[in-house]
Amino acid sequence: MKKKFSIFIMVVIIGILSISTVSAETSSKPNIVILATGGTIAGKASSDTATTGYKAGAIDIDTLINAVPEMKDYANISGEQICNISSNNITDSIWIKLADRINSLLAQDNVDGIVVTHGTDTLEETAYFLNLTVKSKKPVVIVGAMRPATAISADGPMNLLNAVRIAASKQAINKGVLVTLNDEIDAARDVTKTNTLMTSTFKAPELGALGYMEGGTPVFYRETTRRNTINSDFSLNGALSLPYVAIIYGHANGDSALISAAVNAGAKGIIYAGTGDGSIHETDEAELSKAAAQGIVVVRSSRVGNGAVIKAQQSYTDEHFLNGGTLNPQKARILLQLALLKTHNLSDIQKMFDQY
């Protein structure tokens, strides 16, 4: 009887120790929350060879998590569905909802990082918006895919695993919002989609990657010097929408019609994606000058894709046009939208473009 009792006690002790070990292992891992918004990474096609013509955002967050169980080797994973759309349909309200939720989660001691799954069409814009509005040093990583989840050799599962690895890494703390696809780690400010089809589409052509995934480990080689996240002065302050800012694409034989339309539609700002160093067709310049005189903030950007837009001909300065620096037009638009929530002072807004 004593022998049987001793065996029973030993089994109980071993069971308790096993539970304690599992509990310790779980508690030692960082807690990562995956916020899903849809996109190709959650896309479903009619066949496993189809990489176009699929339905984006057809798969929910729980299915995505269950499809990559290896993530749980690196972190305790939980997920939430923010929306489930193709990212070409992203809206200001989704951005605001996403930023508010991330700030709320990262304020909790039991959340160590965030991963956002996103369609690639506007991924860089969402990433930059969050780069300016998230108020935490904790890692925030935006990830997507170029092939739907149902495709042969889908890139989403590895991209998602890498995003969790990065978000769980202490090396990613205080790096600003990050973007990862195809084993590359990029700064939200610098990265852009460069190819309509290739899995290697996301690049920072002007300033380069921050780092790479090397054998499953995130390795950083540089940091951004521009203000972001915890060092950003931007705040949504309960805003439900953002000021209307239009992007006008410069081209030969400019006719100013779209500038007039933007002004009549109530634009508070205009980003002019000019030729070369933000050069403006003379017809467009005359119309932009009228807009600036009415208090509409005009920022010169470039359609080129590389290089900074800086002070150029004197007339642009005289007409109070601002310089967009190295921000592409779509990111310059976001910065101006947030700037207009704070001020309409042109000198202050130019400083923001110089610092962010």
C-alpha positions in Angstrom: 0.0 0.0 0.0 2.8 2.4 0.9 4.6 1.6 -2.3 1.5 2.4 -4.4 1.0 5.6 -2.4 4.6 6.6 -3.1 4.2 6.0 -6.8 1.0 8.0 -6.8 2.8 10.9 -5.1 5.6 10.8 -7.5 3.2 10.9 -10.5 1.5 13.9 -9.0 4.8 15.7 -8.4 6.0 15.0 -11.9 2.6 16.2 -13.3 2.9 19.4 -11.2 6.5 20.0 -12.4 5.5 19.4 -16.0 2.7 21.9 -15.7 5.0 24.4 -14.0 7.6 24.0 -16.7 5.1 24.6 -19.5 3.7 27.6 -17.6 7.3 29.0 -17.1 8.0 28.5 -20.8 4.8 30.2 -21.8 5.4 33.1 -19.4 9.0 33.6 -20.6 7.8 34.2 -24.2 6.8 37.7 -25.3 3.1 38.3 -25.9 2.4 39.3 -29.5 -1.0 40.4 -30.8 -1.8 40.0 -34.5 -4.3 42.5 -35.8 -5.7 41.4 -39.2 -7.0 43.7 -41.9 -7.3 41.3 -44.8 -5.4 41.6 -48.0 -3.6 39.0 -50.2 -2.1 37.3 -47.2 -5.6 36.3 -46.3 -6.7 35.8 -49.9 -8.4 32.7 -51.4 -8.2 31.8 -55.1 -10.2 29.3 -57.2 -7.1 27.1 -57.7 -3.7 26.6 -56.1 -2.0 27.9 -59.2 -4.0 31.2 -59.4 -2.0 34.2 -58.2 -4.4 36.9 -59.6 -8.2 37.2 -59.6 -8.5 35.9 -56.0 -10.6 37.3 -53.2 -8.5 39.3 -50.8 -9.4 39.1 -47.1 -11.3 35.8 -47.4 -9.5 34.1 -44.5 -10.0 35.1 -40.9 -7.3 35.7 -38.3 -7.8 32.4 -36.4 -7.3 30.5 -39.6 -4.1 32.5 -40.4 -2.7 31.8 -36.9 -3.5 28.1 -37.0 -1.8 27.8 -40.4 1.5 28.9 -39.0 1.8 27.0 -35.6 5.6 27.7 -35.6 4.9 31.2 -34.5 4.1 29.8 -31.0 7.7 28.8 -30.7 8.7 32.4 -30.5 5.7 34.1 -28.7 2.4 33.7 -27.1 0.0 34.6 -29.9 -3.4 36.1 -29.9 -5.3 37.7 -32.8 -8.1 40.2 -33.6 -9.9 41.0 -36.8 -9.9 44.7 -37.4 -11.4 44.4 -40.8 -11.2 42.0 -43.7 -10.7 43.9 -47.0 -8.6 44.4 -50.0 -6.2 47.2 -49.0 -7.0 49.3 -52.0 -10.2 50.0 -50.1 -8.5 51.2 -46.9 -10.1 54.3 -45.3 -9.2 57.0 -42.8 -11.6 55.5 -40.3 -9.8 52.1 -40.5 -6.5 53.8 -39.9 -7.8 55.7 -36.9 -9.4 52.5 -35.5 -6.1 50.6 -36.0 -3.9 53.2 -34.4 -6.3 53.5 -31.4 -6.3 49.8 -30.9 -2.5 49.5 -31.2 -2.0 52.3 -28.7 -4.5 50.7 -26.3 -2.8 47.2 -26.5 0.8 48.5 -26.2 -0.1 50.5 -23.1 -0.7 47.1 -21.4 2.2 45.4 -19.6 1.2 42.0 -20.9 1.5 43.0 -24.6 5.1 43.1 -26.0 4.5 43.8 -29.6 2.0 44.0 -32.5 1.9 42.4 -35.9 -0.5 43.8 -38.5 -1.5 41.7 -41.5 -2.3 43.9 -44.5 -2.8 44.0 -48.2 0.2 45.2 -50.2 -1.5 47.9 -52.2 -1.6 50.5 -49.4 0.6 48.7 -46.9 3.3 51.4 -47.0 0.7 54.1 -46.3 -0.8 52.4 -43.3 2.7 51.7 -42.0 3.7 55.4 -42.3 0.4 56.5 -40.7 1.1 54.2 -37.7 4.7 55.3 -37.6 3.4 58.8 -36.9 0.6 58.0 -34.5 1.6 55.0 -32.4 3.0 56.1 -29.0 5.2 53.2 -27.9 8.7 51.9 -28.2 7.4 48.4 -28.5 7.7 46.7 -31.9 5.0 47.2 -34.5 5.5 45.1 -37.6 3.3 45.3 -40.8 3.3 42.3 -43.0 1.6 41.2 -46.2 2.0 38.8 -49.1 2.1 38.8 -52.9 0.5 35.4 -53.4 -2.8 34.4 -51.9 -2.9 31.8 -49.0 -4.2 29.1 -51.4 -1.3 29.4 -53.9 1.5 26.9 -54.3 4.5 28.4 -52.5 2.4 31.1 -50.9 4.7 33.7 -49.3 2.3 34.7 -46.6 3.1 32.0 -44.0 6.9 32.7 -43.9 6.3 36.4 -44.0 3.9 36.1 -41.0 6.4 33.9 -39.1 9.1 36.4 -39.7 6.9 39.3 -38.6 6.3 37.5 -35.3 10.0 36.8 -34.9 10.7 40.5 -35.4 8.0 41.7 -33.1 9.2 39.3 -30.4 12.8 40.5 -30.7 14.3 43.0 -28.3 16.4 44.3 -31.2 13.2 45.7 -32.8 12.4 47.9 -29.8 12.4 51.6 -30.5 13.0 51.1 -34.3 9.7 52.8 -35.4 7.1 50.9 -37.3 8.6 48.2 -39.4 7.6 46.4 -42.6 8.7 42.9 -43.5 8.3 40.8 -46.6 10.6 38.5 -48.5 13.2 38.4 -45.6 13.7 42.1 -45.7 13.1 44.5 -42.8 12.3 48.1 -43.8 11.4 51.4 -42.1 7.8 52.4 -42.6 8.9 55.9 -43.8 11.3 54.6 -46.5 9.7 51.5 -47.9 7.5 51.4 -51.0 6.0 48.8 -53.3 8.2 48.7 -56.4 6.7 45.9 -58.5 3.2 44.8 -59.3 3.8 41.1 -59.2 7.1 40.0 -57.6 7.5 38.8 -54.0 10.5 41.0 -53.7 8.4 44.1 -54.4 8.9 46.0 -51.1 12.1 48.1 -51.2 13.6 51.3 -49.7 15.3 52.3 -53.0 16.7 55.6 -51.7 17.9 54.8 -48.2 18.0 51.0 -48.1 16.7 48.3 -45.7 17.1 48.4 -42.0 18.0 44.8 -41.8 17.3 41.2 -42.9 16.0 37.9 -41.6 19.1 35.7 -41.4 18.5 32.1 -40.6 15.2 33.0 -38.9 16.8 35.8 -36.8 16.2 39.5 -37.4 19.5 41.3 -37.9 19.5 45.1 -38.0 22.3 47.1 -39.8 21.0 50.7 -39.5 18.2 52.8 -37.9 16.1 55.7 -39.2 17.0 59.2 -38.0 13.6 60.6 -38.6 11.1 61.2 -35.8 8.5 58.5 -35.3 6.3 56.7 -32.7 7.3 57.7 -29.2 9.1 60.8 -30.5 6.2 61.9 -32.7 4.2 65.0 -31.7 1.2 63.8 -33.7 -2.0 62.8 -31.9 -5.4 61.9 -33.2 -7.1 63.4 -30.2 -10.3 61.6 -30.8 -10.4 62.6 -34.5 -13.0 60.7 -36.5 -11.5 61.6 -39.9 -8.5 63.4 -41.5 -8.4 66.6 -43.5 -8.9 66.2 -47.2 -5.6 66.4 -49.0 -5.5 65.7 -52.8 -2.6 64.3 -54.8 -2.2 65.9 -58.3 0.1 64.0 -60.7 2.3 66.3 -62.8 2.6 65.5 -66.5 3.3 67.1 -69.9 0.7 69.5 -71.2 -0.7 70.2 -67.7 -4.2 71.8 -67.8 -4.8 72.6 -64.1 -8.3 71.0 -64.3 -7.7 68.5 -61.5 -6.3 71.3 -59.2 -9.4 73.3 -59.7 -11.5 70.3 -59.0 -9.6 69.6 -55.7 -10.0 73.2 -54.6 -13.8 73.1 -55.4 -14.1 69.8 -53.6 -12.8 71.4 -50.4 -9.2 70.2 -50.3 -7.3 71.6 -47.3 -4.0 70.6 -48.9 -2.5 69.5 -52.2 0.5 67.3 -52.8 1.9 68.0 -56.3 3.7 64.9 -57.6 5.9 66.9 -59.9 8.4 66.0 -62.6 12.1 65.8 -61.6 12.8 67.8 -58.4 9.1 68.5 -57.9 8.9 70.7 -61.0 5.5 72.2 -61.8 4.0 72.8 -65.3 3.5 76.5 -65.7 -0.3 76.1 -66.1 -0.5 74.0 -62.9 1.7 76.5 -61.1 -0.6 79.4 -61.8 -3.6 77.4 -60.4 -1.6 76.1 -57.3 -0.5 79.7 -56.6 -4.2 80.7 -56.5 -4.9 77.8 -54.1 -2.1 78.7 -51.8 -3.4 82.3 -51.7 -6.7 80.9 -50.4 -4.9 79.1 -47.5 -4.6 75.7 -49.1 -1.3 74.2 -48.2 0.7 73.1 -51.3 3.6 70.6 -51.0 5.9 69.8 -53.8 6.7 66.1 -54.1 8.0 64.0 -57.1 6.8 61.3 -59.3 10.4 60.1 -59.9 10.6 57.6 -57.0 14.1 58.5 -55.8 15.7 61.6 -54.4 14.7 64.6 -52.3 12.4 67.5 -53.4 14.2 70.6 -52.1 14.1 74.3 -52.6 14.2 75.0 -56.3 13.1 78.0 -58.4 12.4 81.2 -56.6 8.8 81.4 -57.8 7.9 78.3 -55.7 9.2 79.9 -52.6 7.4 83.2 -53.4 4.2 81.3 -53.9 4.6 79.6 -50.5 4.9 76.0 -51.8 6.5 73.6 -49.3 9.2 71.0 -50.0 8.3 67.3 -49.5 11.9 66.0 -49.1 12.3 62.3 -49.7 8.7 61.3 -49.0 6.8 59.9 -51.9 3.5 61.6 -52.8 1.3 59.1 -50.9 3.3 59.5 -47.7 3.6 63.2 -48.0 -0.2 63.3 -48.1 -0.4 61.4 -44.8 2.1 63.7 -43.1 0.2 66.8 -44.4 -3.1 65.4 -43.2 -1.7 64.9 -39.7 0.0 68.3 -39.7 -3.2 70.0 -40.6 -4.8 68.5 -37.5 -2.3 70.6 -35.5 -1.6 73.8 -37.5 -1.9 75.7 -40.7 1.3 77.6 -40.1 3.5 77.0 -43.2 6.8 77.4 -41.4 5.7 74.8 -38.8 4.5 72.4 -41.4 7.8 72.7 -43.4 9.7 71.8 -40.2 7.5 68.7 -39.9 8.5 67.6 -43.4 12.2 68.3 -42.5 12.0 66.2 -39.3 9.6 63.4 -40.1 
